[in-house]
Amino acid sequence: MGRDVAAIAVVGGVLRHQVGGLACHGSLRARCRHDVAMLVRPACLCRSECRSDPSWFTPMQVLTPANEMPPVARWRAARRSAAPVIAGLAMLLAGALAGCGTAPPTPSAAMPPLAAPGVGAQDGPASPSPSCTAWLAAQQRGEGRLYRVDAATSQVRIHVFRAGRLAKAGHNHVIGVERLTGQVFVPNDGIAGAGVELAFRLDDLAIDKPEWRAPLGPEFASTPSASDVAGTRANLLKAVDGDRFPIIAMRSTAVAGAFPVLALQLAVDWHGHTRTLQVPVRVTRPSGDAGHTALRTQGALVLRQSDFGITPFSVLGGLLAIQDDLTVDVDVSASPVASCAAG
């Protein structure tokens, strides 16, 4: 950065004392107030404004080229080391899961969008999915057992990883699914006809709970603030167009292997695209289970944002970014049921 950048306005006023020594300059003040190219109002770097109007410190940055600064301000800015600047940049990803935009969504030609099991367009119950209806009929014929996902005892954790040359200045994130819905069907014999369907709403996601981060070690050791978490949520929903595509739905289209180790061919519907993934899972049924106790299914998968038409978050020309790949750990508990009513 050095001589090319004379000053930097940082997130939340964290480095307010670092810019307080800059002399006020009319053209800079005008640039601060009228730079319409910024998505939000940039912070002014003048001493008087920094002290008298802290609201000018906003969750974005504005870089002012050195050749637009007066000589005194340029000289003072050049003396500053890169360390405090990087410290300010560390706040950029505090609220960022995804960011600047997404590719235009287009429906996948591979297969139609999936029905989301038990997830309504708002908060009400949805109609039973065709898969659940077929599985219930098979259960009534004595061919297997239908289970409904228990959201209270199931866990889905999505891990989001920082990237870029200044990755250490950002946060990794852990996102949890609070209200998972779905069904699992287990045949009496073999795997023919076995299946699973799951869904959750993006606006139900919980973000960066300390008890989720702590067990993951030093790469997740930081503790984002409440405002960081709120920023992450807002950026997530904006980046994935959560208003238009509020649901992620998954269902198996083929099953291989043998209990308890299975290989699922899983169709994932997200952001108007459907992609098929190969997902190994382990299914636990207590010995001698006659279908009256809970079923547990554990597995992991990778969601590549670009596969679903989503552009991963990136700022400052990629110096700070989010990796394209998201890892998802799934631990689903389901109990036997006699209907397909939404849970």
C-alpha contacts under 8 A as a table, 3 or more apart, distances in Angstrom:
res1	aa1	res2	aa2	distance
1	M	4	D	5.77
1	M	5	V	5.88
1	M	82	A	7.66
2	G	5	V	6.16
2	G	6	A	7.73
2	G	78	A	6.32
2	G	81	S	7.99
2	G	82	A	7.48
3	R	6	A	6.58
3	R	66	A	6.70
3	R	78	A	5.86
4	D	65	P	6.03
4	D	66	A	5.75
5	V	8	I	7.58
5	V	63	L	6.54
5	V	64	T	6.04
5	V	65	P	4.97
5	V	66	A	5.30
6	A	63	L	7.76
6	A	64	T	6.12
6	A	65	P	5.98
6	A	66	A	4.61
6	A	69	M	7.15
6	A	73	A	7.46
6	A	74	R	5.58
6	A	77	A	5.01
6	A	78	A	6.45
7	A	19	V	7.44
7	A	45	L	7.52
7	A	63	L	6.41
7	A	64	T	6.01
7	A	65	P	7.91
7	A	66	A	7.87
7	A	77	A	5.99
8	I	19	V	7.87
8	I	45	L	7.76
8	I	61	Q	6.78
8	I	62	V	6.13
8	I	63	L	5.30
8	I	64	T	7.03
8	I	85	V	7.42
9	A	13	G	7.84
9	A	15	L	7.98
9	A	19	V	7.72
9	A	42	P	7.52
9	A	43	A	5.63
9	A	44	C	7.18
9	A	45	L	6.60
9	A	57	F	7.21
9	A	60	M	7.93
9	A	61	Q	5.36
9	A	62	V	5.81
9	A	63	L	7.23
10	V	13	G	5.91
10	V	14	V	6.44
10	V	15	L	6.20
10	V	16	R	7.63
10	V	43	A	7.83
10	V	57	F	7.06
10	V	58	T	7.74
10	V	59	P	7.63
10	V	60	M	7.13
10	V	61	Q	5.79
10	V	88	G	5.49
10	V	89	L	7.17
11	V	14	V	6.22
11	V	57	F	6.55
11	V	58	T	5.94
11	V	59	P	4.79
11	V	60	M	6.04
11	V	61	Q	6.89
11	V	88	G	6.64
11	V	89	L	7.73
11	V	91	M	6.19
11	V	92	L	6.80
12	G	57	F	5.52
12	G	58	T	5.80
12	G	59	P	6.04
13	G	16	R	4.84
13	G	54	P	7.39
13	G	57	F	5.31
13	G	58	T	7.67
14	V	88	G	6.59
15	L	18	Q	5.18
15	L	19	V	6.90
15	L	84	P	7.40
15	L	88	G	6.40
16	R	19	V	5.54
16	R	20	G	6.16
16	R	50	C	7.04
17	H	20	G	5.06
17	H	21	G	7.59
18	Q	21	G	6.94
18	Q	84	P	7.77
19	V	22	L	5.75
19	V	45	L	6.23
19	V	46	C	7.72
19	V	47	R	7.27
19	V	50	C	7.92
20	G	45	L	7.46
20	G	46	C	7.11
20	G	47	R	4.84
20	G	50	C	6.49
20	G	51	R	7.55
21	G	47	R	6.22
22	L	45	L	6.97
22	L	46	C	6.05
22	L	47	R	5.88
22	L	73	A	5.57
22	L	76	R	7.11
22	L	77	A	7.74
23	A	46	C	6.04
23	A	47	R	6.12
23	A	72	V	7.40
23	A	73	A	6.01
24	C	28	L	7.70
24	C	29	R	7.40
24	C	45	L	7.65
24	C	46	C	4.41
24	C	47	R	5.93
24	C	48	S	7.08
25	H	28	L	5.43
25	H	29	R	6.17
25	H	46	C	6.98
25	H	69	M	7.88
25	H	70	P	7.27
26	G	29	R	5.11
26	G	30	A	6.24
27	S	30	A	5.06
27	S	31	R	6.18
28	L	31	R	4.93
28	L	32	C	6.11
28	L	44	C	7.87
28	L	45	L	7.82
28	L	46	C	7.87
28	L	68	E	7.52
28	L	69	M	7.03
29	R	32	C	5.03
29	R	33	R	6.28
29	R	44	C	6.44
29	R	45	L	7.66
29	R	46	C	6.94
30	A	33	R	5.18
30	A	34	H	5.90
31	R	34	H	5.31
31	R	35	D	5.40
32	C	35	D	6.05
32	C	41	R	7.79
32	C	42	P	5.98
32	C	43	A	6.38
32	C	44	C	5.03
32	C	45	L	7.70
33	R	41	R	7.25
33	R	42	P	7.38
33	R	44	C	7.37
35	D	38	M	6.15
35	D	41	R	7.72
35	D	42	P	7.60
36	V	39	L	7.54
38	M	41	R	6.61
38	M	42	P	6.92
38	M	62	V	7.89
40	V	58	T	7.66
40	V	60	M	7.07
41	R	56	W	7.44
41	R	58	T	7.08
42	P	56	W	6.85
42	P	57	F	7.21
42	P	58	T	6.50
42	P	60	M	6.71
42	P	61	Q	6.45
42	P	62	V	5.86
43	A	56	W	4.59
43	A	57	F	4.77
43	A	58	T	6.19
43	A	61	Q	7.39
43	A	62	V	7.13
44	C	49	E	6.50
44	C	50	C	6.78
44	C	56	W	6.25
44	C	57	F	7.56
45	L	49	E	7.17
45	L	50	C	6.45
46	C	49	E	5.40
46	C	50	C	6.08
47	R	50	C	5.22
47	R	51	R	6.32
48	S	51	R	5.36
48	S	52	S	5.95
49	E	52	S	5.13
49	E	53	D	5.33
49	E	54	P	7.51
49	E	56	W	7.81
50	C	53	D	5.80
50	C	54	P	5.83
50	C	56	W	7.36
51	R	54	P	6.46
53	D	56	W	6.06
54	P	57	F	5.81
55	S	58	T	6.98
58	T	61	Q	7.71
59	P	92	L	7.65
60	M	92	L	7.62
64	T	68	E	6.95
64	T	69	M	7.67
65	P	68	E	5.67
65	P	69	M	7.22
66	A	69	M	5.34
66	A	74	R	5.95
67	N	70	P	7.84
69	M	73	A	6.14
69	M	74	R	5.78
70	P	73	A	5.51
70	P	74	R	6.14
71	P	74	R	5.02
71	P	75	W	6.06
72	V	75	W	5.18
72	V	76	R	6.26
73	A	76	R	5.15
73	A	77	A	6.02
74	R	77	A	5.15
74	R	78	A	6.08
75	W	78	A	5.22
75	W	79	R	6.58
76	R	79	R	5.35
76	R	80	R	7.03
77	A	80	R	5.48
78	A	81	S	7.85
80	R	84	P	7.93
81	S	84	P	6.70
81	S	85	V	7.50
82	A	85	V	5.23
82	A	86	I	6.20
83	A	86	I	5.29
83	A	87	A	6.25
84	P	87	A	4.86
84	P	88	G	6.30
85	V	88	G	5.15
85	V	89	L	6.34
86	I	89	L	4.83
86	I	90	A	6.25
86	I	166	L	7.96
86	I	169	A	6.93
87	A	90	A	5.19
87	A	91	M	7.48
87	A	169	A	7.14
88	G	91	M	5.80
88	G	92	L	7.59
89	L	92	L	5.32
89	L	169	A	6.26
89	L	170	G	7.85
90	A	93	L	6.73
90	A	94	A	7.40
90	A	168	K	7.64
90	A	169	A	3.90
90	A	170	G	5.25
91	M	94	A	5.20
91	M	95	G	7.96
91	M	169	A	7.31
91	M	170	G	6.89
92	L	95	G	7.00
92	L	96	A	7.19
92	L	170	G	6.83
93	L	96	A	4.57
93	L	97	L	7.40
93	L	169	A	7.72
93	L	170	G	4.85
93	L	171	H	6.02
93	L	320	L	7.58
94	A	170	G	6.42
94	A	171	H	6.01
94	A	224	P	6.44
94	A	228	D	4.96
94	A	229	V	7.44
94	A	231	G	7.46
94	A	232	T	7.08
95	G	227	S	7.39
95	G	228	D	4.29
95	G	229	V	5.78
95	G	230	A	6.72
95	G	231	G	3.97
95	G	232	T	3.83
95	G	233	R	7.43
95	G	235	N	7.24
96	A	99	G	6.41
96	A	228	D	7.96
96	A	231	G	6.36
96	A	232	T	4.55
96	A	233	R	7.93
96	A	235	N	5.84
96	A	236	L	7.34
96	A	313	F	7.45
97	L	160	V	7.08
97	L	173	H	7.32
97	L	232	T	5.21
97	L	233	R	7.45
97	L	235	N	6.17
97	L	236	L	5.46
97	L	313	F	6.87
97	L	322	I	7.06
98	A	232	T	7.65
98	A	235	N	5.58
98	A	236	L	5.22
98	A	239	A	5.54
98	A	240	V	7.92
98	A	312	P	5.73
98	A	313	F	4.16
98	A	314	S	7.73
98	A	322	I	6.87
99	G	235	N	5.60
99	G	236	L	7.16
99	G	238	K	7.45
99	G	239	A	5.49
99	G	312	P	6.83
99	G	313	F	4.10
99	G	314	S	6.53
100	C	239	A	6.95
100	C	311	T	7.95
100	C	313	F	5.85
100	C	314	S	6.69
100	C	315	V	7.58
101	G	238	K	7.73
101	G	239	A	5.46
101	G	310	I	7.75
101	G	311	T	6.26
101	G	312	P	8.00
101	G	313	F	7.50
102	T	105	P	7.93
102	T	239	A	5.86
102	T	240	V	6.84
102	T	241	D	7.91
102	T	309	G	6.77
102	T	310	I	4.75
102	T	311	T	4.72
102	T	312	P	7.75
103	A	309	G	5.27
103	A	310	I	5.58
103	A	311	T	6.04
104	P	309	G	6.88
105	P	271	H	6.70
105	P	272	G	6.03
105	P	273	H	7.59
105	P	309	G	5.92
106	T	272	G	6.11
106	T	273	H	6.80
106	T	309	G	7.70
107	P	112	P	7.90
107	P	113	P	7.86
107	P	272	G	4.99
107	P	273	H	5.19
107	P	274	T	7.70
108	S	111	M	6.38
108	S	112	P	7.10
108	S	113	P	7.93
108	S	272	G	6.93
108	S	273	H	4.69
108	S	274	T	5.61
108	S	275	R	7.93
109	A	112	P	7.32
110	A	274	T	7.16
110	A	275	R	7.86
111	M	274	T	6.70
112	P	274	T	7.47
113	P	269	D	6.12
113	P	272	G	7.22
113	P	273	H	7.33
113	P	274	T	6.46
114	L	249	A	6.45
114	L	250	M	7.30
114	L	251	R	7.77
114	L	268	V	7.91
114	L	269	D	6.11
114	L	274	T	7.93
115	A	129	S	6.36
115	A	249	A	7.16
116	A	119	V	5.68
116	A	120	G	7.93
116	A	129	S	7.33
116	A	198	L	7.21
116	A	199	A	5.58
116	A	247	I	7.45
116	A	248	I	7.73
116	A	249	A	5.33
116	A	250	M	7.72
117	P	126	A	7.32
117	P	128	P	6.73
117	P	129	S	5.74
117	P	181	T	6.40
117	P	182	G	5.22
117	P	183	Q	7.48
117	P	197	E	6.72
117	P	198	L	6.34
117	P	199	A	6.11
117	P	249	A	7.74
117	P	342	A	7.59
118	G	125	P	5.94
118	G	126	A	5.07
118	G	127	S	6.99
118	G	128	P	6.74
118	G	129	S	7.76
118	G	181	T	5.95
118	G	182	G	6.48
118	G	199	A	7.75
118	G	341	A	7.54
118	G	342	A	4.49
118	G	343	G	6.63
119	V	123	D	7.41
119	V	124	G	7.51
119	V	125	P	6.21
119	V	126	A	5.49
119	V	181	T	7.05
119	V	199	A	6.99
119	V	200	F	7.05
119	V	201	R	7.59
119	V	342	A	7.59
120	G	123	D	5.69
120	G	124	G	5.29
120	G	125	P	5.24
120	G	126	A	4.53
121	A	124	G	7.41
121	A	126	A	7.74
125	P	341	A	7.98
125	P	342	A	5.51
125	P	343	G	7.86
126	A	342	A	6.47
127	S	341	A	7.73
127	S	342	A	7.57
128	P	132	C	6.39
128	P	133	T	6.56
128	P	340	C	5.68
128	P	341	A	6.44
128	P	342	A	7.08
129	S	132	C	5.30
129	S	133	T	6.34
130	P	133	T	5.13
130	P	134	A	6.27
131	S	134	A	5.19
131	S	135	W	6.15
132	C	135	W	4.99
132	C	136	L	6.00
132	C	183	Q	6.85
132	C	340	C	6.10
133	T	136	L	5.19
133	T	137	A	6.33
133	T	340	C	6.71
134	A	137	A	5.15
134	A	138	A	6.30
135	W	138	A	4.97
135	W	139	Q	6.19
135	W	146	L	6.45
135	W	185	F	6.30
136	L	139	Q	5.01
136	L	140	Q	6.23
136	L	146	L	6.37
136	L	338	A	7.30
136	L	339	S	6.73
136	L	340	C	7.16
137	A	140	Q	5.05
137	A	141	R	6.35
138	A	141	R	5.04
138	A	142	G	6.43
138	A	143	E	5.33
138	A	144	G	6.43
139	Q	142	G	4.99
139	Q	143	E	5.43
139	Q	144	G	5.02
139	Q	145	R	5.43
139	Q	146	L	6.48
140	Q	143	E	7.52
142	G	145	R	7.99
143	E	187	P	5.92
143	E	188	N	5.81
144	G	185	F	7.01
144	G	186	V	5.56
144	G	187	P	3.94
144	G	188	N	4.59
144	G	189	D	7.90
145	R	185	F	5.80
145	R	186	V	5.36
145	R	187	P	6.33
145	R	188	N	7.23
145	R	291	G	6.25
145	R	336	P	6.91
146	L	183	Q	7.08
146	L	184	V	5.98
146	L	185	F	4.66
146	L	186	V	6.64
146	L	336	P	5.73
146	L	337	V	6.06
146	L	338	A	7.34
147	Y	183	Q	5.56
147	Y	184	V	5.06
147	Y	185	F	6.18
147	Y	295	L	7.56
147	Y	334	A	5.44
147	Y	335	S	4.95
147	Y	336	P	4.15
147	Y	337	V	5.53
148	R	181	T	7.79
148	R	182	G	6.05
148	R	183	Q	4.51
148	R	184	V	6.40
148	R	334	A	5.03
148	R	335	S	5.41
148	R	336	P	6.27
148	R	337	V	6.28
148	R	343	G	7.64
149	V	154	S	7.49
149	V	180	L	7.27
149	V	181	T	5.78
149	V	182	G	5.29
149	V	183	Q	5.68
149	V	184	V	7.45
149	V	332	V	6.82
149	V	333	S	5.89
149	V	334	A	4.11
149	V	335	S	6.58
150	D	153	T	5.74
150	D	154	S	6.08
150	D	180	L	7.71
150	D	181	T	7.50
150	D	332	V	7.56
150	D	333	S	5.68
150	D	334	A	5.16
150	D	335	S	6.79
151	A	154	S	5.13
151	A	155	Q	7.73
151	A	178	E	7.00
151	A	179	R	5.46
151	A	180	L	5.20
151	A	181	T	6.64
151	A	333	S	7.77
152	A	178	E	7.96
152	A	179	R	7.84
153	T	332	V	7.43
153	T	333	S	6.00
154	S	180	L	7.54
154	S	331	D	5.70
154	S	332	V	4.47
154	S	333	S	5.14
155	Q	176	G	7.37
155	Q	177	V	6.95
155	Q	178	E	7.96
155	Q	329	D	7.92
155	Q	330	V	6.08
155	Q	331	D	5.05
155	Q	332	V	6.18
156	V	176	G	5.74
156	V	177	V	5.43
156	V	328	V	6.89
156	V	329	D	5.66
156	V	330	V	4.65
156	V	331	D	6.23
156	V	332	V	7.68
157	R	174	V	6.54
157	R	175	I	5.63
157	R	176	G	4.71
157	R	177	V	6.72
157	R	328	V	5.62
157	R	329	D	5.22
157	R	330	V	6.73
158	I	174	V	5.75
158	I	175	I	4.93
158	I	176	G	6.28
158	I	326	L	6.62
158	I	327	T	5.74
158	I	328	V	4.49
158	I	329	D	6.58
159	H	172	N	7.43
159	H	173	H	5.80
159	H	174	V	4.82
159	H	175	I	6.41
159	H	326	L	5.70
159	H	327	T	5.26
159	H	328	V	6.38
160	V	172	N	5.67
160	V	173	H	4.92
160	V	174	V	6.40
160	V	175	I	7.86
160	V	322	I	7.17
160	V	323	Q	7.23
160	V	325	D	7.74
160	V	326	L	5.41
160	V	327	T	7.21
161	F	171	H	7.51
161	F	172	N	4.72
161	F	173	H	6.57
161	F	322	I	5.80
161	F	323	Q	5.53
161	F	325	D	7.99
161	F	326	L	7.28
162	R	167	A	5.46
162	R	168	K	7.76
162	R	170	G	6.22
162	R	171	H	6.13
162	R	172	N	5.41
162	R	320	L	7.53
162	R	321	A	5.94
162	R	322	I	4.63
162	R	323	Q	5.94
163	A	166	L	7.39
163	A	167	A	4.74
163	A	319	L	7.88
163	A	320	L	6.18
163	A	321	A	4.81
163	A	322	I	5.14
163	A	323	Q	5.51
164	G	167	A	4.99
164	G	318	G	5.73
164	G	319	L	4.66
164	G	320	L	4.85
164	G	321	A	5.39
164	G	322	I	7.74
165	R	318	G	7.72
165	R	319	L	5.01
165	R	320	L	6.73
166	L	169	A	5.52
166	L	170	G	7.40
166	L	319	L	5.42
166	L	320	L	5.50
167	A	170	G	5.42
167	A	171	H	7.90
167	A	319	L	7.43
167	A	320	L	5.81
167	A	321	A	7.14
168	K	171	H	7.56
169	A	320	L	7.91
170	G	320	L	7.28
171	H	220	F	7.41
171	H	222	S	7.35
172	N	219	E	7.09
172	N	220	F	6.05
173	H	207	I	7.40
173	H	208	D	5.95
173	H	213	R	7.98
173	H	220	F	7.41
174	V	207	I	6.09
174	V	208	D	4.99
174	V	209	K	7.53
174	V	212	W	6.84
174	V	213	R	6.62
175	I	205	L	6.56
175	I	206	A	5.74
175	I	207	I	4.54
175	I	208	D	6.03
176	G	205	L	5.66
176	G	206	A	5.06
176	G	207	I	6.27
177	V	180	L	6.22
177	V	200	F	7.03
177	V	204	D	6.79
177	V	205	L	5.00
177	V	206	A	6.44
178	E	204	D	6.11
178	E	205	L	5.96
178	E	206	A	6.59
179	R	200	F	6.31
179	R	201	R	7.66
179	R	204	D	6.63
180	L	198	L	6.97
180	L	199	A	6.01
180	L	200	F	5.08
181	T	198	L	5.65
181	T	199	A	5.41
181	T	200	F	6.32
181	T	343	G	7.08
182	G	196	V	7.44
182	G	197	E	5.28
182	G	198	L	4.26
182	G	199	A	6.21
183	Q	196	V	5.75
183	Q	197	E	5.52
183	Q	198	L	6.73
183	Q	334	A	7.59
184	V	194	A	7.74
184	V	195	G	5.81
184	V	196	V	4.33
184	V	197	E	6.59
184	V	334	A	7.40
185	F	193	G	7.77
185	F	194	A	5.37
185	F	195	G	5.24
185	F	196	V	6.33
186	V	191	I	7.40
186	V	193	G	7.62
186	V	194	A	5.07
186	V	195	G	7.03
187	P	190	G	6.57
187	P	191	I	6.30
187	P	192	A	6.93
187	P	193	G	6.45
187	P	194	A	5.85
189	D	192	A	7.88
190	G	258	A	7.13
190	G	259	F	7.72
191	I	194	A	5.32
191	I	255	V	7.01
191	I	256	A	7.31
191	I	257	G	7.82
191	I	258	A	6.79
191	I	259	F	7.63
192	A	255	V	7.72
194	A	255	V	6.80
195	G	251	R	7.51
195	G	252	S	5.64
195	G	253	T	7.58
195	G	254	A	7.66
195	G	255	V	7.20
196	V	251	R	5.61
196	V	252	S	5.54
197	E	249	A	7.54
197	E	250	M	5.52
197	E	251	R	4.04
197	E	252	S	6.47
198	L	249	A	5.84
198	L	250	M	5.16
198	L	251	R	6.32
199	A	247	I	6.85
199	A	248	I	5.62
199	A	249	A	4.25
199	A	250	M	6.15
200	F	204	D	7.47
200	F	247	I	5.72
200	F	248	I	5.71
200	F	249	A	6.75
201	R	204	D	5.40
201	R	205	L	7.21
201	R	246	P	5.57
201	R	247	I	4.50
201	R	248	I	6.50
202	L	205	L	5.56
202	L	237	L	7.27
202	L	242	G	6.62
202	L	246	P	5.46
202	L	247	I	5.95
202	L	248	I	7.30
203	D	237	L	7.48
203	D	242	G	7.54
203	D	246	P	7.02
206	A	209	K	7.41
207	I	229	V	6.34
207	I	232	T	7.76
207	I	233	R	7.30
208	D	212	W	6.80
208	D	213	R	6.57
208	D	223	T	7.98
208	D	224	P	7.20
208	D	229	V	6.91
209	K	212	W	5.39
209	K	213	R	6.54
210	P	213	R	5.13
210	P	214	A	6.00
210	P	223	T	6.74
211	E	214	A	5.59
211	E	215	P	7.25
212	W	215	P	6.52
212	W	216	L	7.52
213	R	216	L	5.60
213	R	217	G	7.57
213	R	220	F	5.45
213	R	221	A	6.65
214	A	217	G	6.14
214	A	220	F	6.75
214	A	221	A	6.13
216	L	219	E	7.19
216	L	220	F	5.97
216	L	221	A	7.72
217	G	220	F	5.77
217	G	221	A	6.05
218	P	221	A	4.64
218	P	222	S	7.92
219	E	222	S	7.88
224	P	227	S	7.94
224	P	228	D	5.53
224	P	229	V	6.45
225	S	228	D	4.98
225	S	229	V	6.31
226	A	229	V	5.13
226	A	230	A	6.21
227	S	230	A	4.99
227	S	231	G	6.13
228	D	231	G	5.10
228	D	232	T	6.18
229	V	232	T	5.01
229	V	233	R	6.23
230	A	233	R	5.17
230	A	234	A	6.25
231	G	234	A	5.12
231	G	235	N	6.09
232	T	235	N	5.22
232	T	236	L	5.99
233	R	236	L	5.10
233	R	237	L	6.28
234	A	237	L	5.44
234	A	238	K	6.20
235	N	238	K	5.09
235	N	239	A	5.92
236	L	239	A	5.25
236	L	240	V	6.24
236	L	242	G	7.91
237	L	240	V	5.52
237	L	241	D	5.81
237	L	242	G	4.63
237	L	243	D	7.38
238	K	241	D	5.09
238	K	242	G	6.30
239	A	242	G	7.66
239	A	310	I	7.24
239	A	311	T	7.72
239	A	313	F	7.88
240	V	245	F	7.50
240	V	271	H	6.52
240	V	310	I	6.42
241	D	244	R	5.67
241	D	245	F	6.01
241	D	246	P	7.73
241	D	271	H	7.25
242	G	245	F	4.91
242	G	246	P	4.64
242	G	247	I	7.89
243	D	246	P	5.71
245	F	248	I	7.97
245	F	270	W	7.20
245	F	271	H	5.39
245	F	272	G	6.87
247	I	270	W	6.99
248	I	268	V	7.27
248	I	269	D	5.78
248	I	270	W	5.01
248	I	271	H	7.80
249	A	268	V	5.88
249	A	269	D	5.18
249	A	270	W	6.90
250	M	266	L	6.47
250	M	267	A	5.52
250	M	268	V	4.49
250	M	269	D	6.24
251	R	266	L	5.55
251	R	267	A	5.46
251	R	268	V	6.88
252	S	255	V	7.14
252	S	264	L	6.09
252	S	265	Q	5.51
252	S	266	L	4.38
252	S	267	A	6.14
253	T	264	L	7.58
253	T	265	Q	5.55
253	T	266	L	5.98
253	T	267	A	6.66
254	A	264	L	6.04
254	A	265	Q	5.05
254	A	266	L	7.49
255	V	262	L	6.79
255	V	263	A	5.78
255	V	264	L	4.78
255	V	265	Q	6.27
256	A	262	L	5.71
256	A	263	A	5.02
256	A	264	L	6.54
257	G	261	V	6.16
257	G	262	L	4.53
257	G	263	A	5.81
258	A	261	V	5.62
258	A	262	L	5.73
259	F	262	L	6.28
259	F	282	R	7.76
259	F	283	V	6.73
260	P	282	R	5.43
260	P	283	V	4.81
260	P	284	T	6.21
260	P	285	R	7.96
261	V	280	P	7.39
261	V	281	V	6.02
261	V	282	R	4.70
261	V	283	V	6.43
262	L	280	P	5.84
262	L	281	V	5.36
262	L	282	R	6.24
262	L	283	V	7.52
263	A	278	Q	6.85
263	A	279	V	5.72
263	A	280	P	4.38
263	A	281	V	6.19
264	L	278	Q	5.82
264	L	279	V	5.06
264	L	280	P	6.06
264	L	281	V	7.23
265	Q	276	T	6.63
265	Q	277	L	5.82
265	Q	278	Q	4.82
265	Q	279	V	6.36
266	L	276	T	5.45
266	L	277	L	5.13
266	L	278	Q	6.18
266	L	279	V	6.74
267	A	274	T	6.47
267	A	275	R	5.63
267	A	276	T	4.32
267	A	277	L	6.36
268	V	274	T	5.39
268	V	275	R	5.32
268	V	276	T	6.12
268	V	277	L	7.44
269	D	272	G	6.80
269	D	273	H	5.68
269	D	274	T	4.30
269	D	275	R	6.64
270	W	273	H	5.48
270	W	274	T	6.40
270	W	308	F	6.38
271	H	308	F	6.11
271	H	309	G	7.11
271	H	310	I	7.71
272	G	308	F	7.40
273	H	308	F	5.35
273	H	309	G	7.31
274	T	308	F	7.35
275	R	307	D	7.49
275	R	308	F	7.57
277	L	301	L	7.86
279	V	299	G	7.03
279	V	300	A	6.76
279	V	301	L	6.02
280	P	299	G	6.02
280	P	300	A	7.22
281	V	297	T	6.54
281	V	298	Q	5.41
281	V	299	G	4.38
281	V	300	A	7.44
282	R	297	T	5.64
282	R	298	Q	5.28
282	R	299	G	6.51
283	V	295	L	7.25
283	V	296	R	5.70
283	V	297	T	4.48
283	V	298	Q	6.60
284	T	295	L	6.11
284	T	296	R	5.11
284	T	297	T	6.37
285	R	289	D	6.32
285	R	294	A	7.50
285	R	295	L	5.62
285	R	296	R	6.95
286	P	289	D	5.36
286	P	293	T	7.73
289	D	292	H	6.75
289	D	293	T	6.74
290	A	293	T	7.73
291	G	294	A	7.92
291	G	336	P	6.60
292	H	335	S	7.75
292	H	336	P	6.26
293	T	335	S	6.50
293	T	336	P	7.04
294	A	333	S	6.53
294	A	334	A	5.49
294	A	335	S	4.58
294	A	336	P	6.90
295	L	333	S	5.68
295	L	334	A	5.14
295	L	335	S	6.26
296	R	331	D	7.12
296	R	332	V	5.64
296	R	333	S	4.56
296	R	334	A	6.44
297	T	330	V	7.73
297	T	331	D	5.81
297	T	332	V	5.12
297	T	333	S	6.53
298	Q	329	D	7.83
298	Q	330	V	5.49
298	Q	331	D	4.45
298	Q	332	V	6.32
299	G	329	D	6.22
299	G	330	V	5.21
299	G	331	D	6.70
300	A	327	T	7.30
300	A	328	V	5.51
300	A	329	D	4.55
300	A	330	V	5.75
301	L	327	T	6.00
301	L	328	V	5.28
301	L	329	D	6.81
302	V	325	D	6.38
302	V	326	L	5.62
302	V	327	T	4.58
302	V	328	V	6.04
303	L	307	D	7.97
303	L	325	D	5.76
303	L	326	L	5.11
303	L	327	T	6.34
303	L	328	V	7.41
304	R	307	D	5.49
304	R	308	F	7.24
304	R	324	D	5.53
304	R	325	D	4.42
304	R	326	L	6.17
305	Q	308	F	5.46
305	Q	309	G	6.73
305	Q	310	I	5.13
305	Q	311	T	6.73
305	Q	312	P	6.60
305	Q	324	D	5.48
305	Q	325	D	6.42
305	Q	326	L	7.46
306	S	309	G	4.99
306	S	310	I	4.90
306	S	311	T	5.84
306	S	312	P	7.27
306	S	324	D	6.66
307	D	310	I	7.31
311	T	324	D	7.99
312	P	321	A	7.35
312	P	322	I	5.81
312	P	323	Q	6.73
312	P	324	D	5.71
313	F	321	A	5.43
313	F	322	I	5.27
314	S	317	G	7.04
314	S	318	G	5.22
314	S	319	L	7.55
314	S	320	L	5.81
314	S	321	A	4.06
314	S	322	I	6.42
315	V	318	G	5.39
315	V	319	L	6.51
315	V	320	L	5.49
315	V	321	A	6.29
316	L	319	L	5.43
316	L	320	L	6.52
317	G	320	L	7.77
318	G	321	A	5.65
323	Q	326	L	7.42
337	V	340	C	7.82
